[in-house]
Amino acid sequence: MLSGVVIAIVCLPALLTFVWFSEVLAGCFALRKERTSPVAAPGTLSHRTTVLIPAHNEGAGILPTIRDVQAQLGPNDRILVVADNCTDDTAAIVQAAGVEATVRADPARRGKGYALEFGVRHLGLNPPDVVVIMDADCRLGETALRHLSDSAMASGRPVQSLYFMLAPENAPPGKGVNLFAWCIKNWIRPLGLKLLGLPTQLFGTGVGFPLSLLLGRDLGNSRLAEDCALGIALASAGYPPLFVSEARVHSNFPVSQAGSGQQRQRWEKGHLDNIVDLVPGALAKSLRDRNLGLAALAIDMARPPLSLLVLITAFC
């Protein structure tokens, strides 16, 4: 019994490292193919699309995001901003820009998940075909909205854009490492998974859904990585997320070292919480249901943050 536990402890980091390496290797092949192929034009189908933007005290920086989205809206599309527990003038700024805003005030229940649940319920009053979720500090790439809308309707699945993080002006030294790690995480690995016919994790912004996948779903929670948890839930229901690299969004890393450190701690804590809370149940359900997409997401999520994985592997 003891020897089996020891073997499992030694082999698990090696297995997770192999999974990560396989994803990256497949992604490099896919990237080479992508760079030599013309970018696919968005489809000609027209679907009613709403861009849902949860915003907490984003009045100072939300307008560039609003303008990006407005430039890509069709005649039947709209934006809905959820001004969530704001103490600034986010709602007034958004409304002055000609955008619909709904105000949520519930200090006891804070978190992006609660804001999304509030927004989806509001959309039920005038339902679109597709919901695209954008963070209030993200910029939208050209034709990204139509790529997401068309792909979500054509596949009937959640679709994740290619989400870049960029270094702002006057960024401190060392951001190049962060940028490279982000490209591996959000571009190369999802490309590899797509090449292998497997789903991707959700990244929380630049993601489209047929509205039917969100209505009635329990989104209200305070998870730090609510996006990955939602991807697992949808894959469990038979709707594994699809990576659509033609649609691109980006935002900037925080300028300060303190801000970058806090952001990284939130991401890593959210990742570790999901490993403990979600991975065992997802793996068990994937085996019972023979759900390959769910199994792939669970195994991918089981890999701890890369720095921790390297440390664990070194000690084993």
ChimeraX attribute file (.defattr): number of C-alpha atoms within 10 A of each C-alpha:
attribute: neighborCount
match mode: 1-to-1
recipient: residues
	/A:1	5
	/A:2	7
	/A:3	8
	/A:4	9
	/A:5	10
	/A:6	11
	/A:7	10
	/A:8	13
	/A:9	13
	/A:10	15
	/A:11	14
	/A:12	16
	/A:13	20
	/A:14	16
	/A:15	14
	/A:16	19
	/A:17	18
	/A:18	12
	/A:19	16
	/A:20	18
	/A:21	13
	/A:22	16
	/A:23	23
	/A:24	21
	/A:25	16
	/A:26	19
	/A:27	23
	/A:28	18
	/A:29	14
	/A:30	20
	/A:31	18
	/A:32	10
	/A:33	11
	/A:34	14
	/A:35	9
	/A:36	8
	/A:37	9
	/A:38	8
	/A:39	10
	/A:40	8
	/A:41	10
	/A:42	17
	/A:43	13
	/A:44	9
	/A:45	11
	/A:46	15
	/A:47	18
	/A:48	16
	/A:49	28
	/A:50	24
	/A:51	25
	/A:52	25
	/A:53	26
	/A:54	26
	/A:55	25
	/A:56	21
	/A:57	17
	/A:58	22
	/A:59	19
	/A:60	12
	/A:61	13
	/A:62	21
	/A:63	17
	/A:64	15
	/A:65	18
	/A:66	24
	/A:67	13
	/A:68	16
	/A:69	21
	/A:70	17
	/A:71	12
	/A:72	17
	/A:73	18
	/A:74	14
	/A:75	9
	/A:76	11
	/A:77	18
	/A:78	19
	/A:79	22
	/A:80	21
	/A:81	27
	/A:82	27
	/A:83	27
	/A:84	27
	/A:85	19
	/A:86	18
	/A:87	12
	/A:88	14
	/A:89	13
	/A:90	24
	/A:91	23
	/A:92	14
	/A:93	17
	/A:94	23
	/A:95	13
	/A:96	9
	/A:97	12
	/A:98	11
	/A:99	16
	/A:100	15
	/A:101	22
	/A:102	16
	/A:103	17
	/A:104	16
	/A:105	13
	/A:106	11
	/A:107	10
	/A:108	7
	/A:109	14
	/A:110	17
	/A:111	19
	/A:112	25
	/A:113	22
	/A:114	21
	/A:115	28
	/A:116	23
	/A:117	20
	/A:118	19
	/A:119	23
	/A:120	22
	/A:121	14
	/A:122	14
	/A:123	17
	/A:124	13
	/A:125	8
	/A:126	7
	/A:127	17
	/A:128	19
	/A:129	17
	/A:130	27
	/A:131	30
	/A:132	24
	/A:133	21
	/A:134	24
	/A:135	22
	/A:136	23
	/A:137	19
	/A:138	23
	/A:139	23
	/A:140	23
	/A:141	19
	/A:142	16
	/A:143	17
	/A:144	21
	/A:145	29
	/A:146	22
	/A:147	23
	/A:148	31
	/A:149	29
	/A:150	22
	/A:151	26
	/A:152	27
	/A:153	20
	/A:154	12
	/A:155	14
	/A:156	19
	/A:157	20
	/A:158	32
	/A:159	31
	/A:160	31
	/A:161	28
	/A:162	24
	/A:163	26
	/A:164	19
	/A:165	18
	/A:166	17
	/A:167	16
	/A:168	13
	/A:169	8
	/A:170	8
	/A:171	16
	/A:172	12
	/A:173	8
	/A:174	8
	/A:175	17
	/A:176	13
	/A:177	10
	/A:178	15
	/A:179	16
	/A:180	11
	/A:181	14
	/A:182	16
	/A:183	17
	/A:184	17
	/A:185	18
	/A:186	22
	/A:187	21
	/A:188	23
	/A:189	26
	/A:190	29
	/A:191	30
	/A:192	24
	/A:193	24
	/A:194	20
	/A:195	16
	/A:196	14
	/A:197	11
	/A:198	20
	/A:199	29
	/A:200	29
	/A:201	27
	/A:202	26
	/A:203	17
	/A:204	19
	/A:205	23
	/A:206	27
	/A:207	29
	/A:208	30
	/A:209	25
	/A:210	25
	/A:211	22
	/A:212	15
	/A:213	16
	/A:214	19
	/A:215	15
	/A:216	11
	/A:217	13
	/A:218	12
	/A:219	21
	/A:220	17
	/A:221	16
	/A:222	13
	/A:223	20
	/A:224	20
	/A:225	22
	/A:226	22
	/A:227	20
	/A:228	23
	/A:229	23
	/A:230	21
	/A:231	24
	/A:232	29
	/A:233	18
	/A:234	19
	/A:235	27
	/A:236	21
	/A:237	12
	/A:238	15
	/A:239	20
	/A:240	27
	/A:241	29
	/A:242	26
	/A:243	26
	/A:244	21
	/A:245	22
	/A:246	18
	/A:247	25
	/A:248	21
	/A:249	22
	/A:250	19
	/A:251	19
	/A:252	15
	/A:253	19
	/A:254	17
	/A:255	15
	/A:256	11
	/A:257	14
	/A:258	10
	/A:259	12
	/A:260	15
	/A:261	12
	/A:262	12
	/A:263	13
	/A:264	12
	/A:265	12
	/A:266	14
	/A:267	15
	/A:268	18
	/A:269	15
	/A:270	18
	/A:271	22
	/A:272	19
	/A:273	15
	/A:274	22
	/A:275	19
	/A:276	11
	/A:277	11
	/A:278	18
	/A:279	22
	/A:280	15
	/A:281	11
	/A:282	22
	/A:283	21
	/A:284	14
	/A:285	15
	/A:286	20
	/A:287	12
	/A:288	9
	/A:289	13
	/A:290	11
	/A:291	18
	/A:292	18
	/A:293	20
	/A:294	31
	/A:295	24
	/A:296	23
	/A:297	26
	/A:298	26
	/A:299	18
	/A:300	21
	/A:301	21
	/A:302	20
	/A:303	20
	/A:304	18
	/A:305	14
	/A:306	14
	/A:307	8
	/A:308	12
	/A:309	16
	/A:310	14
	/A:311	11
	/A:312	16
	/A:313	15
	/A:314	9
	/A:315	8
	/A:316	13
